[in-house]
Amino acid sequence: MTTTSTPTPTPAAQRALAAGALPRRFGWWYVAEAQLRSMKAYGWTIVASGVGQPLLYLLGIGLGLAAFLDVSVAEGPDGPIDYVTFVAPALLVTAAVGVAMDEFTYAVMSGFKWRRLYYAPNASPVSPPQLATGVVVACAGRMLFTVVVYYALMVAFGAVGDPVSGLLIPLVGILGGLAFGLPVMAYSASIEDDRGQFALIQRFVFTPMFLFSGTFYPLDSVPIAFQWIGWISPVWHASEIGRSLSYGSAPGSWPVGVHLAILLVMAGVGGLVAGRIFTRRLRG
């Protein structure tokens, strides 16, 4: 009976295996780093929108619209609150959702179709789920910049009831952005051609969600026929958590744990589906 021995890898093969160890383990980080570096191409746009948008919104609402309101439109646990304090957490969440809209639509399709940026990492030890995770981490990094700037301006405008507990509001904003963005990312990865689908999402999903998710007024003041938009909207759920952190939950509000659970389910399911679609397209 003869036995065969496994050949010893050559030094070159050993070096190749060693070089692939880190990408196999931390491939998502390499992808995220590449994505973040690519954002330098439109870095000034990110900075201008990240600073200018919250500044204009808070100026327009805090010094503009609020001056014409004779009565309070929102209640906290201790009574009426300033209008800008009510609106500010929702505007922060909407800013994070806007970043997700930017990074998880055309950019994802570009990676598969126009610039085909996903195929080179796919030929390396980086797996498709790692690739998808890296894209998400890079988007979360851009969200982090946006929501931190937003929160700093909220504090400067006195639009946070409790600045200490309010420090968690940026994290809630990121979660809200991911709860919206990850299902959109999964959809973007599933389509072969752009026939106006992203424009439809902008007009008939993002815009109604922004307007009818209790952003500018309590959701229970909206006609019942439109309240369902808020119930399924990550903007409303994240905004309600942010308001609870800022000044406390209003009487009759949904429990914070329910809002949090819904956001986690949205983000988790969206991320799982997106990872599977990335795998199917890149390894199919």
Beta strands, then each sheet from edge to edge (+ up, - down):
strand 1: 75-76
strand 2: 79-80
sheet 1: 1+ 2-
end
